[in-house]
Amino acid sequence: MATAAITPTRMVLNQLKGRLKTARRGHKLLKDKRDELMRQFLDVVRRNKALRTQVEEGMTAAFASLTVASAIMSPEMLEQALLYPRQRVALDMTFKNIMSVNVPVYDFKTENSDPAEIYPYGFAFTSGELDDALEKLAQVFRDMLELAQVEKTMQLLAEEIEKTRRRVNALEYVMIPELESNIRYISMKLSENENATKVRLLKVKDMILEKAHNFQY
């Protein structure tokens, strides 16, 4: 439906045609962006599923070893063994751009690269199961960090997909149909005015001929 306050002139018609061309181009670009975002999102979802399985399996194995260690060692001895960690970890965060979405990239660095530094105790009074538990936790830590990164990426991509979807729908179902309707309305009005002008000119011509030459059809 045409806007009631629109002025049916050729200048407005040309402006609306330009806006329609831009809107159609923008609609195509946004649809392409939405489709690519969906593809990227599905890839991240699959990665999230695989990582979650890895993390759950790693945590289950680590807690199983820790449970055995807790059964072998007294609570006081276990607490004393884990009271003062020897290794420090620094977490870095950078960003990666995915289709205009800045998603986080997490990485961590340890102060010491020696794998033995994950054990904050001597081996004389602790069980081997506790060593296994800490080793498995150290192995799963990187997967846990990547899982956090992937889940945040999923959230940000989902938000961007929703925003892009709304923009595509606004162009497809509101703006483009309204522009097309206004263009049809102005074109119809201009055609009516042109026909009316032709009729008036013919009548004026007939009047002039009749007056000048006493000529009548």
C-alpha positions as CSV (number, residue, x, y, z in Angstrom):
1,M,0.0,0.0,0.0
2,A,1.4,3.4,-1.0
3,T,2.2,6.0,1.6
4,A,-0.6,8.6,1.7
5,A,1.8,11.6,2.1
6,I,4.0,10.6,-0.9
7,T,4.4,13.2,-3.7
8,P,3.9,11.6,-7.1
9,T,6.7,13.3,-9.0
10,R,9.4,12.0,-11.3
11,M,12.1,13.1,-8.9
12,V,10.5,11.1,-6.1
13,L,10.0,8.2,-8.4
14,N,13.7,8.1,-9.4
15,Q,14.7,8.4,-5.7
16,L,12.5,5.5,-4.8
17,K,13.9,3.4,-7.6
18,G,17.4,4.1,-6.3
19,R,16.4,3.1,-2.8
20,L,14.7,-0.1,-4.1
21,K,17.9,-1.1,-6.0
22,T,20.0,-0.5,-2.8
23,A,17.5,-2.4,-0.6
24,R,17.5,-5.4,-3.0
25,R,21.3,-5.4,-3.0
26,G,21.4,-5.1,0.8
27,H,18.8,-7.9,1.1
28,K,21.0,-10.2,-1.0
29,L,24.1,-9.4,1.0
30,L,22.3,-9.9,4.3
31,K,20.9,-13.2,3.1
32,D,24.4,-14.4,2.1
33,K,25.7,-13.2,5.5
34,R,22.9,-15.1,7.3
35,D,23.6,-18.3,5.4
36,E,27.3,-18.1,6.0
37,L,26.7,-17.4,9.7
38,M,24.5,-20.4,9.9
39,R,27.2,-22.6,8.3
40,Q,29.8,-21.3,10.7
41,F,27.4,-21.7,13.6
42,L,26.7,-25.4,12.8
43,D,30.5,-26.0,12.6
44,V,30.9,-24.5,16.0
45,V,28.0,-26.6,17.3
46,R,29.6,-29.8,16.1
47,R,32.9,-28.8,17.7
48,N,31.1,-28.0,20.9
49,K,29.5,-31.4,21.0
50,A,32.9,-33.1,20.4
51,L,34.6,-31.0,23.1
52,R,31.9,-31.5,25.6
53,T,32.2,-35.3,25.2
54,Q,36.0,-35.1,25.6
55,V,35.7,-32.9,28.7
56,E,33.1,-35.1,30.3
57,E,35.2,-38.2,29.7
58,G,38.3,-36.5,31.0
59,M,36.6,-35.2,34.1
60,T,35.0,-38.6,34.8
61,A,38.4,-40.3,34.5
62,A,40.1,-37.7,36.7
63,F,37.4,-37.8,39.4
64,A,37.5,-41.6,39.4
65,S,41.3,-41.5,40.1
66,L,40.7,-38.8,42.7
67,T,38.0,-41.0,44.4
68,V,40.4,-43.9,44.6
69,A,43.1,-41.5,46.0
70,S,40.6,-40.2,48.6
71,A,39.9,-43.8,49.7
72,I,43.6,-44.6,50.1
73,M,44.8,-41.3,51.7
74,S,43.4,-39.7,54.7
75,P,41.5,-36.4,54.2
76,E,44.1,-34.4,56.1
77,M,47.0,-35.9,54.0
78,L,45.1,-35.2,50.8
79,E,44.3,-31.6,51.7
80,Q,47.9,-31.1,52.8
81,A,49.2,-32.5,49.5
82,L,47.0,-30.1,47.4
83,L,47.2,-27.0,49.7
84,Y,50.1,-25.2,48.0
85,P,50.1,-25.4,44.2
86,R,53.6,-25.0,42.5
87,Q,52.4,-24.0,39.0
88,R,50.9,-20.7,38.0
89,V,48.8,-20.2,35.0
90,A,48.2,-16.9,33.0
91,L,45.1,-16.7,30.8
92,D,45.3,-14.6,27.6
93,M,42.3,-13.5,25.6
94,T,42.4,-12.2,22.0
95,F,39.6,-11.8,19.4
96,K,38.9,-13.4,16.0
97,N,36.5,-11.9,13.5
98,I,33.9,-14.2,12.0
99,M,31.6,-12.4,9.6
100,S,31.9,-9.1,11.5
101,V,31.5,-10.9,14.9
102,N,34.4,-10.6,17.3
103,V,34.6,-13.9,19.1
104,P,37.1,-14.6,21.9
105,V,40.1,-16.8,21.6
106,Y,41.5,-18.0,25.0
107,D,45.0,-19.3,25.6
108,F,46.9,-20.0,28.7
109,K,50.6,-20.1,29.6
110,T,52.3,-21.7,32.5
111,E,55.2,-20.2,34.3
112,N,57.2,-23.4,34.1
113,S,57.0,-25.8,31.1
114,D,58.2,-28.7,33.2
115,P,55.2,-31.3,33.3
116,A,56.3,-32.3,36.8
117,E,55.3,-28.9,38.2
118,I,51.6,-29.9,38.2
119,Y,52.4,-32.0,41.3
120,P,52.5,-29.7,44.3
121,Y,53.8,-32.4,46.6
122,G,56.5,-35.0,47.1
123,F,55.8,-38.6,46.0
124,A,56.8,-40.3,49.2
125,F,53.5,-40.0,51.1
126,T,50.9,-39.8,48.3
127,S,49.3,-42.4,46.1
128,G,49.8,-43.0,42.4
129,E,46.0,-42.5,41.9
130,L,46.4,-38.8,43.0
131,D,49.2,-38.4,40.4
132,D,46.9,-39.9,37.8
133,A,44.0,-37.5,38.8
134,L,46.2,-34.4,38.5
135,E,47.7,-35.5,35.2
136,K,44.2,-36.2,33.7
137,L,42.9,-32.8,35.0
138,A,45.9,-31.1,33.4
139,Q,45.2,-32.8,30.1
140,V,41.5,-31.8,30.2
141,F,42.1,-28.2,31.2
142,R,42.9,-27.1,27.7
143,D,39.8,-28.8,26.3
144,M,37.8,-27.0,29.1
145,L,39.2,-23.7,28.0
146,E,38.4,-24.4,24.3
147,L,34.9,-25.5,25.3
148,A,34.4,-22.1,27.1
149,Q,35.6,-20.3,24.0
150,V,33.4,-22.4,21.7
151,E,30.3,-21.8,23.8
152,K,30.9,-18.1,23.9
153,T,31.3,-18.1,20.1
154,M,28.0,-20.0,19.8
155,Q,26.3,-17.4,21.9
156,L,27.7,-14.4,19.9
157,L,27.0,-16.1,16.5
158,A,23.4,-16.9,17.5
159,E,22.8,-13.3,18.5
160,E,24.2,-12.0,15.2
161,I,22.2,-14.6,13.2
162,E,19.0,-13.4,15.0
163,K,19.8,-9.7,14.3
164,T,20.6,-10.5,10.6
165,R,17.4,-12.5,10.3
166,R,15.3,-9.6,11.6
167,R,17.0,-7.2,9.1
168,V,16.4,-9.6,6.2
169,N,12.8,-10.0,7.1
170,A,12.4,-6.2,7.5
171,L,13.7,-5.7,4.0
172,E,11.9,-8.6,2.5
173,Y,8.5,-8.2,4.0
174,V,8.3,-4.5,4.8
175,M,10.7,-2.1,3.1
176,I,11.0,-3.7,-0.4
177,P,7.2,-4.3,-0.8
178,E,6.5,-0.7,0.5
179,L,9.0,0.8,-2.0
180,E,7.5,-1.3,-4.8
181,S,4.0,-0.2,-3.9
182,N,5.0,3.4,-3.8
183,I,6.7,3.1,-7.2
184,R,3.6,1.6,-8.7
185,Y,1.5,4.3,-7.2
186,I,3.6,7.1,-8.5
187,S,4.0,5.5,-11.9
188,M,0.2,5.2,-12.1
189,K,-0.4,8.8,-11.0
190,L,2.2,10.1,-13.5
191,S,0.6,8.0,-16.3
192,E,-2.9,9.4,-15.3
193,N,-1.5,13.0,-15.3
194,E,0.2,12.4,-18.6
195,N,-3.1,11.1,-20.2
196,A,-5.0,14.0,-18.7
197,T,-2.5,16.5,-20.1
198,K,-2.8,14.9,-23.6
199,V,-6.6,15.2,-23.4
200,R,-6.4,18.8,-22.4
201,L,-3.9,19.6,-25.2
202,L,-6.2,17.9,-27.7
203,K,-9.2,19.9,-26.5
204,V,-7.2,23.2,-26.6
205,K,-6.1,22.3,-30.1
206,D,-9.7,21.7,-31.1
207,M,-10.7,25.0,-29.6
208,I,-8.0,26.9,-31.4
209,L,-8.7,25.3,-34.7
210,E,-12.4,26.0,-34.3
211,K,-11.8,29.6,-33.4
212,A,-9.2,30.3,-36.1
213,H,-10.8,28.4,-39.0
214,N,-14.3,27.8,-37.9
215,F,-13.2,24.1,-38.1
216,Q,-15.0,21.5,-36.1
217,Y,-14.6,17.7,-36.0
